[in-house]
Amino acid sequence: MTIKWVFVVMLFTLLGSIGGFFFKRASANGLEISKYFMTQLFIGGAFYGTGAILNIITLRYLPYTVVFPLTSITYVWTFLLSYFFLKEVISLRKIIGVGLIIAGSFFLIM
């Protein structure tokens, strides 16, 4: 896998995670239809959809057995976003889990 594709994988997983972050924000005040809800939902959908399109493009050039497992990097981005922007508690167990995802991804692309 070339550096270009590593960058693309990192980008589409980040975009997917940002999309999920905005979906979380959309649901912060319940699921009633409001301007805030619709705005957050639209932004989340745009990020998530862009990430999905990049994922599909990547699948055209790289094996499914490589690309699909690498989508787990989304959890690493989610871990970071939830810590820094949602102030969620990070436990040792979560840190170990994210470390294993990073290690597994590293071994997959080597």
N, CA, C and O atoms as a DFTB+ gen file, in Angstrom:
440 C
 N C O
     1  1       0.860      -1.176       0.000
     2  2       0.000       0.000       0.000
     3  2       0.902       1.233       0.000
     4  3       1.839       1.332       0.792
     5  1       0.605       2.166      -0.896
     6  2       1.414       3.371      -0.979
     7  2       0.968       4.402       0.048
     8  3      -0.117       4.308       0.623
     9  1       1.824       5.380       0.261
    10  2       1.518       6.467       1.196
    11  2       0.224       7.182       0.796
    12  3      -0.554       7.592       1.657
    13  1       0.001       7.327      -0.503
    14  2      -1.219       7.981      -0.985
    15  2      -2.453       7.271      -0.445
    16  3      -3.385       7.920       0.028
    17  1      -2.464       5.957      -0.512
    18  2      -3.642       5.211      -0.057
    19  2      -3.763       5.214       1.454
    20  3      -4.874       5.192       1.985
    21  1      -2.644       5.240       2.154
    22  2      -2.705       5.358       3.613
    23  2      -3.376       6.680       3.973
    24  3      -4.217       6.737       4.871
    25  1      -2.992       7.746       3.259
    26  2      -3.606       9.054       3.490
    27  2      -5.104       9.011       3.207
    28  3      -5.892       9.545       3.988
    29  1      -5.506       8.389       2.114
    30  2      -6.929       8.308       1.748
    31  2      -7.706       7.529       2.816
    32  3      -8.801       7.933       3.206
    33  1      -7.141       6.416       3.287
    34  2      -7.796       5.626       4.339
    35  2      -7.934       6.457       5.615
    36  3      -8.985       6.451       6.257
    37  1      -6.871       7.167       5.976
    38  2      -6.937       8.016       7.175
    39  2      -8.006       9.091       7.003
    40  3      -8.727       9.417       7.946
    41  1      -8.103       9.634       5.799
    42  2      -9.084      10.689       5.536
    43  2     -10.510      10.161       5.592
    44  3     -11.362      10.762       6.247
    45  1     -10.788       9.044       4.912
    46  2     -12.188       8.590       4.926
    47  2     -12.610       8.081       6.290
    48  3     -13.788       8.165       6.639
    49  1     -11.677       7.556       7.069
    50  2     -12.054       7.142       8.424
    51  2     -12.283       8.360       9.318
    52  3     -13.174       8.351      10.168
    53  1     -11.476       9.411       9.125
    54  2     -11.687      10.646       9.890
    55  2     -13.024      11.277       9.528
    56  3     -13.771      11.704      10.408
    57  1     -13.326      11.335       8.247
    58  2     -14.604      11.921       7.819
    59  2     -15.789      11.145       8.385
    60  3     -16.774      11.746       8.813
    61  1     -15.702       9.828       8.391
    62  2     -16.773       9.013       8.972
    63  2     -16.951       9.286      10.452
    64  3     -18.074       9.348      10.952
    65  1     -15.840       9.447      11.149
    66  2     -15.899       9.725      12.578
    67  2     -16.480      11.109      12.858
    68  3     -17.272      11.275      13.785
    69  1     -16.091      12.092      12.065
    70  2     -16.648      13.436      12.224
    71  2     -18.149      13.405      11.943
    72  3     -18.924      14.074      12.627
    73  1     -18.558      12.633      10.944
    74  2     -19.983      12.481      10.666
    75  2     -20.729      11.940      11.874
    76  3     -21.787      12.452      12.240
    77  1     -20.173      10.901      12.495
    78  2     -20.780      10.340      13.700
    79  2     -20.847      11.341      14.840
    80  3     -21.815      11.364      15.600
    81  1     -19.814      12.170      14.957
    82  2     -19.775      13.220      15.977
    83  2     -20.953      14.181      15.799
    84  3     -21.612      14.545      16.773
    85  1     -21.217      14.590      14.555
    86  2     -22.342      15.494      14.303
    87  2     -23.683      14.795      14.488
    88  3     -24.655      15.437      14.887
    89  1     -23.760      13.502      14.210
    90  2     -24.984      12.751      14.501
    91  2     -25.244      12.751      16.013
    92  3     -26.383      12.897      16.455
    93  1     -24.189      12.588      16.786
    94  2     -24.305      12.626      18.247
    95  2     -24.819      13.994      18.693
    96  3     -25.702      14.089      19.545
    97  1     -24.253      15.053      18.106
    98  2     -24.696      16.407      18.444
    99  2     -26.156      16.624      18.061
   100  3     -26.902      17.289      18.778
   101  1     -26.555      16.059      16.927
   102  2     -27.949      16.215      16.480
   103  2     -28.913      15.629      17.501
   104  3     -30.012      16.152      17.686
   105  1     -28.517      14.561      18.159
   106  2     -29.407      13.883      19.105
   107  2     -29.298      14.437      20.527
   108  3     -29.966      13.939      21.433
   109  1     -28.475      15.447      20.733
   110  2     -28.230      15.975      22.074
   111  2     -29.500      16.479      22.762
   112  3     -29.632      16.354      23.979
   113  1     -30.417      17.038      22.007
   114  2     -31.652      17.583      22.588
   115  2     -32.856      16.711      22.273
   116  3     -33.987      17.195      22.250
   117  1     -32.621      15.440      22.033
   118  2     -33.699      14.545      21.641
   119  2     -33.783      14.485      20.131
   120  3     -32.935      15.034      19.428
   121  1     -34.798      13.822      19.644
   122  2     -34.926      13.631      18.203
   123  2     -36.037      14.469      17.584
   124  3     -36.503      14.171      16.484
   125  1     -36.465      15.520      18.289
   126  2     -37.498      16.367      17.712
   127  2     -36.906      17.212      16.582
   128  3     -35.767      17.674      16.659
   129  1     -37.691      17.398      15.556
   130  2     -37.245      18.143      14.387
   131  2     -37.122      19.627      14.757
   132  3     -38.092      20.266      15.166
   133  1     -35.918      20.144      14.603
   134  2     -35.653      21.554      14.856
   135  2     -34.563      22.001      13.894
   136  3     -33.957      21.186      13.198
   137  1     -34.325      23.287      13.866
   138  2     -33.269      23.808      12.995
   139  2     -31.916      23.237      13.411
   140  3     -31.117      22.840      12.562
   141  1     -31.662      23.196      14.714
   142  2     -30.394      22.647      15.211
   143  2     -30.243      21.186      14.811
   144  3     -29.198      20.778      14.304
   145  1     -31.289      20.404      15.042
   146  2     -31.259      18.986      14.707
   147  2     -30.974      18.783      13.227
   148  3     -30.104      17.993      12.862
   149  1     -31.698      19.488      12.380
   150  2     -31.540      19.319      10.934
   151  2     -30.152      19.777      10.463
   152  3     -29.555      19.148       9.589
   153  1     -29.651      20.852      11.031
   154  2     -28.323      21.348      10.654
   155  2     -27.248      20.331      11.016
   156  3     -26.396      19.990      10.196
   157  1     -27.300      19.854      12.251
   158  2     -26.300      18.874      12.697
   159  2     -26.416      17.579      11.896
   160  3     -25.407      16.971      11.539
   161  1     -27.632      17.168      11.619
   162  2     -27.868      15.956      10.839
   163  2     -27.318      16.107       9.420
   164  3     -26.695      15.184       8.894
   165  1     -27.544      17.257       8.805
   166  2     -27.051      17.506       7.452
   167  2     -25.520      17.529       7.432
   168  3     -24.906      16.915       6.559
   169  1     -24.904      18.225       8.379
   170  2     -23.438      18.284       8.437
   171  2     -22.864      16.884       8.647
   172  3     -21.911      16.489       7.975
   173  1     -23.447      16.141       9.579
   174  2     -23.002      14.769       9.821
   175  2     -23.133      13.903       8.586
   176  3     -22.229      13.135       8.257
   177  1     -24.260      14.027       7.903
   178  2     -24.473      13.253       6.686
   179  2     -23.483      13.609       5.595
   180  3     -23.035      12.737       4.850
   181  1     -23.137      14.887       5.493
   182  2     -22.170      15.319       4.476
   183  2     -20.790      14.713       4.745
   184  3     -20.142      14.196       3.835
   185  1     -20.350      14.783       5.998
   186  2     -19.046      14.194       6.340
   187  2     -19.066      12.677       6.149
   188  3     -18.164      12.100       5.543
   189  1     -20.106      12.052       6.676
   190  2     -20.214      10.598       6.601
   191  2     -20.301      10.120       5.151
   192  3     -19.650       9.150       4.762
   193  1     -21.110      10.814       4.368
   194  2     -21.276      10.451       2.961
   195  2     -19.998      10.633       2.158
   196  3     -19.669       9.796       1.318
   197  1     -19.273      11.724       2.410
   198  2     -18.004      11.946       1.721
   199  2     -17.015      10.845       2.068
   200  3     -16.305      10.339       1.198
   201  1     -16.971      10.474       3.348
   202  2     -16.100       9.372       3.761
   203  2     -16.476       8.065       3.083
   204  3     -15.604       7.297       2.676
   205  1     -17.770       7.815       2.962
   206  2     -18.242       6.580       2.309
   207  2     -17.854       6.553       0.834
   208  3     -17.458       5.510       0.314
   209  1     -17.964       7.686       0.166
   210  2     -17.578       7.756      -1.251
   211  2     -16.083       7.489      -1.403
   212  3     -15.674       6.747      -2.296
   213  1     -15.269       8.087      -0.542
   214  2     -13.826       7.816      -0.596
   215  2     -13.525       6.348      -0.311
   216  3     -12.608       5.774      -0.898
   217  1     -14.290       5.749       0.582
   218  2     -14.137       4.328       0.885
   219  2     -14.418       3.501      -0.372
   220  3     -13.667       2.581      -0.694
   221  1     -15.481       3.824      -1.066
   222  2     -15.847       3.097      -2.283
   223  2     -14.765       3.249      -3.351
   224  3     -14.410       2.283      -4.025
   225  1     -14.251       4.457      -3.497
   226  2     -13.175       4.688      -4.465
   227  2     -11.951       3.861      -4.092
   228  3     -11.326       3.251      -4.960
   229  1     -11.610       3.837      -2.819
   230  2     -10.456       3.068      -2.353
   231  2     -10.637       1.580      -2.646
   232  3      -9.686       0.897      -3.025
   233  1     -11.856       1.083      -2.470
   234  2     -12.126      -0.332      -2.740
   235  2     -11.898      -0.699      -4.196
   236  3     -11.651      -1.862      -4.516
   237  1     -11.978       0.276      -5.065
   238  2     -11.730       0.004      -6.483
   239  2     -10.251      -0.320      -6.733
   240  3      -9.925      -1.044      -7.673
   241  1      -9.369       0.209      -5.901
   242  2      -7.936       0.083      -6.143
   243  2      -7.197      -0.829      -5.166
   244  3      -6.090      -1.283      -5.452
   245  1      -7.800      -1.090      -4.034
   246  2      -7.146      -1.931      -3.019
   247  2      -8.031      -3.122      -2.681
   248  3      -9.249      -3.061      -2.854
   249  1      -7.432      -4.199      -2.203
   250  2      -8.220      -5.387      -1.851
   251  2      -9.195      -5.114      -0.696
   252  3      -8.883      -4.394       0.253
   253  1     -10.355      -5.700      -0.811
   254  2     -11.379      -5.612       0.231
   255  2     -10.835      -6.113       1.564
   256  3     -11.170      -5.576       2.620
   257  1      -9.989      -7.151       1.510
   258  2      -9.436      -7.740       2.730
   259  2      -8.473      -6.801       3.443
   260  3      -8.098      -7.053       4.588
   261  1      -8.076      -5.738       2.791
   262  2      -7.224      -4.721       3.426
   263  2      -8.067      -3.513       3.837
   264  3      -7.978      -3.038       4.969
   265  1      -8.881      -3.026       2.908
   266  2      -9.636      -1.795       3.150
   267  2     -10.653      -1.959       4.277
   268  3     -10.719      -1.127       5.181
   269  1     -11.438      -3.018       4.225
   270  2     -12.494      -3.155       5.222
   271  2     -11.953      -3.226       6.653
   272  3     -12.473      -2.526       7.522
   273  1     -10.933      -4.040       6.934
   274  2     -10.405      -4.027       8.303
   275  2      -9.826      -2.664       8.719
   276  3      -9.860      -2.305       9.896
   277  1      -9.295      -1.911       7.747
   278  2      -8.736      -0.601       8.078
   279  2      -9.805       0.423       8.446
   280  3      -9.489       1.472       9.007
   281  1     -11.068       0.128       8.135
   282  2     -12.121       1.052       8.564
   283  2     -12.212       1.107      10.092
   284  3     -12.846       2.007      10.643
   285  1     -11.584       0.155      10.771
   286  2     -11.560       0.185      12.245
   287  2     -10.798       1.402      12.768
   288  3     -10.925       1.748      13.943
   289  1     -10.018       2.046      11.924
   290  2      -9.317       3.270      12.334
   291  2     -10.333       4.352      12.694
   292  3     -10.011       5.287      13.427
   293  1     -11.552       4.228      12.184
   294  2     -12.619       5.159      12.554
   295  2     -12.772       5.204      14.068
   296  3     -13.044       6.265      14.630
   297  1     -12.600       4.063      14.736
   298  2     -12.725       4.017      16.196
   299  2     -11.628       4.823      16.887
   300  3     -11.850       5.374      17.965
   301  1     -10.462       4.893      16.282
   302  2      -9.367       5.684      16.851
   303  2      -9.752       7.166      16.797
   304  3      -9.614       7.889      17.784
   305  1     -10.239       7.608      15.627
   306  2     -10.662       9.009      15.496
   307  2     -11.817       9.307      16.457
   308  3     -11.845      10.364      17.087
   309  1     -12.760       8.382      16.567
   310  2     -13.901       8.571      17.464
   311  2     -13.433       8.695      18.903
   312  3     -13.941       9.527      19.656
   313  1     -12.480       7.881      19.282
   314  2     -11.881       7.927      20.619
   315  2     -11.335       9.332      20.893
   316  3     -11.590       9.909      21.950
   317  1     -10.587       9.872      19.937
   318  2      -9.981      11.194      20.117
   319  2     -11.039      12.305      20.127
   320  3     -10.992      13.196      20.975
   321  1     -11.981      12.255      19.200
   322  2     -13.032      13.272      19.163
   323  2     -13.869      13.272      20.441
   324  3     -14.194      14.329      20.982
   325  1     -14.215      12.076      20.915
   326  2     -15.041      11.994      22.119
   327  2     -14.297      12.493      23.350
   328  3     -14.907      13.067      24.252
   329  1     -13.001      12.283      23.396
   330  2     -12.203      12.760      24.528
   331  2     -12.072      14.285      24.499
   332  3     -12.318      14.954      25.503
   333  1     -11.686      14.826      23.350
   334  2     -11.407      16.261      23.280
   335  2     -12.648      17.140      23.166
   336  3     -12.659      18.252      23.694
   337  1     -13.692      16.668      22.489
   338  2     -14.848      17.529      22.255
   339  2     -16.083      17.174      23.070
   340  3     -16.930      18.033      23.316
   341  1     -16.195      15.921      23.489
   342  2     -17.354      15.518      24.283
   343  2     -16.991      15.279      25.748
   344  3     -17.848      14.978      26.579
   345  1     -15.709      15.420      26.039
   346  2     -15.194      15.259      27.417
   347  2     -15.561      13.903      28.017
   348  3     -15.847      13.799      29.210
   349  1     -15.551      12.866      27.180
   350  2     -15.841      11.524      27.673
   351  2     -14.635      10.968      28.420
   352  3     -13.492      11.324      28.131
   353  1     -14.900      10.108      29.366
   354  2     -13.861       9.514      30.191
   355  2     -13.140       8.423      29.395
   356  3     -13.766       7.596      28.732
   357  1     -11.829       8.446      29.478
   358  2     -11.003       7.461      28.787
   359  2     -10.414       6.518      29.833
   360  3      -9.674       6.940      30.721
   361  1     -10.748       5.259      29.715
   362  2     -10.239       4.266      30.659
   363  2      -9.027       3.552      30.063
   364  3      -8.770       3.625      28.861
   365  1      -8.300       2.872      30.918
   366  2      -7.155       2.091      30.466
   367  2      -7.596       1.025      29.463
   368  3      -6.887       0.741      28.497
   369  1      -8.738       0.454      29.692
   370  2      -9.268      -0.568      28.780
   371  2      -9.488      -0.001      27.370
   372  3      -9.187      -0.665      26.379
   373  1     -10.010       1.221      27.287
   374  2     -10.222       1.867      25.994
   375  2      -8.884       2.180      25.321
   376  3      -8.739       2.012      24.110
   377  1      -7.923       2.628      26.098
   378  2      -6.595       2.931      25.559
   379  2      -5.958       1.663      24.992
   380  3      -5.371       1.691      23.910
   381  1      -6.074       0.563      25.713
   382  2      -5.528      -0.710      25.227
   383  2      -6.243      -1.133      23.945
   384  3      -5.601      -1.593      23.001
   385  1      -7.551      -0.982      23.905
   386  2      -8.317      -1.341      22.711
   387  2      -7.894      -0.530      21.498
   388  3      -7.712      -1.081      20.412
   389  1      -7.737       0.768      21.673
   390  2      -7.305       1.625      20.568
   391  2      -5.881       1.274      20.157
   392  3      -5.555       1.282      18.970
   393  1      -5.039       0.968      21.125
   394  2      -3.665       0.541      20.809
   395  2      -3.649      -0.727      19.975
   396  3      -2.842      -0.856      19.054
   397  1      -4.528      -1.658      20.288
   398  2      -4.610      -2.896      19.503
   399  2      -5.121      -2.635      18.086
   400  3      -4.663      -3.269      17.135
   401  1      -6.053      -1.718      17.945
   402  2      -6.531      -1.352      16.606
   403  2      -5.392      -0.761      15.783
   404  3      -5.211      -1.116      14.619
   405  1      -4.631       0.137      16.389
   406  2      -3.504       0.758      15.684
   407  2      -2.468      -0.298      15.307
   408  3      -1.969      -0.307      14.182
   409  1      -2.147      -1.181      16.240
   410  2      -1.162      -2.234      15.957
   411  2      -1.665      -3.158      14.851
   412  3      -0.911      -3.500      13.940
   413  1      -2.914      -3.559      14.922
   414  2      -3.470      -4.436      13.896
   415  2      -3.474      -3.781      12.526
   416  3      -3.172      -4.427      11.523
   417  1      -3.818      -2.498      12.482
   418  2      -3.819      -1.767      11.217
   419  2      -2.408      -1.668      10.653
   420  3      -2.206      -1.809       9.447
   421  1      -1.446      -1.429      11.512
   422  2      -0.060      -1.328      11.101
   423  2       0.402      -2.647      10.474
   424  3       1.002      -2.651       9.399
   425  1       0.123      -3.751      11.140
   426  2       0.534      -5.050      10.618
   427  2      -0.189      -5.416       9.319
   428  3       0.362      -6.110       8.465
   429  1      -1.416      -4.946       9.185
   430  2      -2.189      -5.236       7.979
   431  2      -1.584      -4.578       6.736
   432  3      -1.587      -5.168       5.656
   433  1      -1.071      -3.368       6.888
   434  2      -0.563      -2.649       5.714
   435  2       0.918      -2.884       5.462
   436  3       1.447      -2.430       4.448
   437  1       1.587      -3.576       6.352
   438  2       3.018      -3.831       6.141
   439  2       3.246      -4.962       5.189
   440  3       4.392      -5.306       4.902
